[in-house]
Amino acid sequence: MDAPDESPSAKRWLPLEANPDIMNQFLRGLGLPPDEAEFYDVYGLDEELLEMVPKPVLAVLFLFPVNAESEAERALEKESAKKETSDKVYFLKQTVGNACGTIGLLHAIGNVSKEIKLCKFLLLIMPML
């Protein structure tokens, strides 16, 4: 996956704050009912901290900063890895800067579409993507 264009003339997206309340508002704006799914913070990977996360867990968003070192490592992995694609995984390529939170959220709900009732908007656009 190529990195999004970061030049001054590139299209930019208003970043989605990595905050469960903001992400839940975004989901509601897309039409997902509150009783279908919600985002929560994960405070750590220790057993005790994971027990604080409501069950069942349908998806996990892992956000981390991208820098030159991580991009160089990703490029090396891309060269050495043989990728097999699966039609069972919903994937949307990010082509606009600052959209990683939104794209991650769409990946999360797109890959659990059998477990939740997606809004009409997403059901209409997913076949086009």
C-alpha positions in Angstrom: 0.0 0.0 0.0 1.5 3.3 -1.0 1.5 6.1 1.6 -1.1 8.8 1.0 0.1 12.0 -0.8 1.3 14.4 1.9 2.1 17.3 -0.4 0.5 20.7 0.3 -1.8 20.4 -2.6 -3.0 16.9 -1.6 -6.5 16.2 -0.6 -6.8 16.1 3.2 -9.4 14.6 5.5 -10.5 16.0 8.8 -8.9 13.5 11.3 -11.2 11.4 13.4 -10.1 11.7 17.0 -9.0 8.4 18.6 -11.6 8.7 21.2 -14.4 6.2 21.7 -17.0 8.9 22.3 -16.2 10.6 19.0 -16.1 7.3 17.1 -19.4 6.3 18.6 -20.9 9.6 17.5 -19.5 9.0 14.0 -21.1 5.5 13.9 -24.5 7.0 15.0 -24.2 9.6 12.2 -23.8 6.7 9.8 -27.0 5.2 11.1 -25.7 2.4 13.3 -28.1 1.9 16.3 -26.4 2.3 19.7 -27.3 -1.2 20.8 -25.5 -2.8 17.8 -21.9 -1.9 18.6 -19.8 0.6 20.5 -16.1 1.6 20.8 -14.3 1.4 24.1 -10.7 2.3 25.2 -8.3 -0.6 25.8 -5.9 0.5 28.5 -3.4 -2.3 28.1 -2.9 -5.9 27.1 -2.6 -7.3 30.6 -5.3 -9.8 31.6 -6.8 -7.5 34.2 -7.1 -4.6 31.8 -8.5 -6.7 29.0 -11.2 -7.9 31.4 -12.4 -4.3 31.6 -13.4 -4.4 27.9 -17.1 -5.3 27.3 -17.7 -8.6 25.5 -18.1 -9.7 22.8 -15.2 -7.9 21.0 -16.0 -7.6 17.3 -13.0 -5.5 16.2 -10.0 -3.7 17.5 -8.6 -0.5 16.1 -4.9 -0.1 16.7 -3.7 3.4 16.0 0.0 4.3 15.9 2.0 7.1 14.4 3.6 6.6 11.0 7.1 7.8 10.5 9.9 7.3 8.0 11.3 4.3 9.9 7.9 2.5 10.0 7.3 3.2 6.3 10.7 1.9 5.4 10.1 -1.3 7.4 6.6 -1.7 5.8 8.2 -1.3 2.3 10.7 -4.1 3.1 7.9 -6.4 4.3 5.9 -5.6 1.1 8.8 -6.7 -1.0 9.4 -10.0 0.8 5.8 -10.9 1.5 3.6 -12.9 -0.9 0.1 -11.7 -0.4 -3.0 -13.8 -1.0 -6.1 -11.8 -1.1 -9.4 -12.9 0.4 -12.8 -11.9 -0.6 -13.9 -12.5 3.0 -12.0 -9.4 4.2 -13.4 -5.9 3.6 -10.5 -3.6 2.7 -10.7 0.1 1.7 -7.4 1.6 0.5 -6.6 5.0 2.1 -5.8 7.5 -0.6 -6.3 10.7 1.3 -4.1 12.0 4.1 -5.4 12.1 7.7 -8.2 9.6 7.0 -6.6 6.7 8.9 -9.1 6.8 11.8 -12.1 7.0 9.5 -10.7 4.2 7.3 -10.0 2.0 10.3 -13.5 2.6 11.6 -14.9 1.6 8.2 -12.7 -1.5 8.1 -13.9 -2.5 11.6 -17.6 -2.2 10.8 -17.2 -3.5 7.2 -15.6 -6.7 8.6 -18.3 -7.4 11.1 -21.3 -6.7 8.8 -22.8 -10.1 9.6 -22.8 -9.4 13.4 -24.3 -5.9 13.2 -27.0 -4.1 11.3 -25.3 -1.7 9.0 -27.1 1.4 7.9 -28.5 1.7 4.4 -25.7 4.0 3.4 -23.0 1.4 4.0 -25.0 -1.4 2.5 -25.3 0.7 -0.7 -21.7 1.7 -1.0 -19.9 -1.5 0.0 -20.5 -3.4 -3.3 -19.0 -0.4 -5.1 -15.7 -0.4 -3.2 
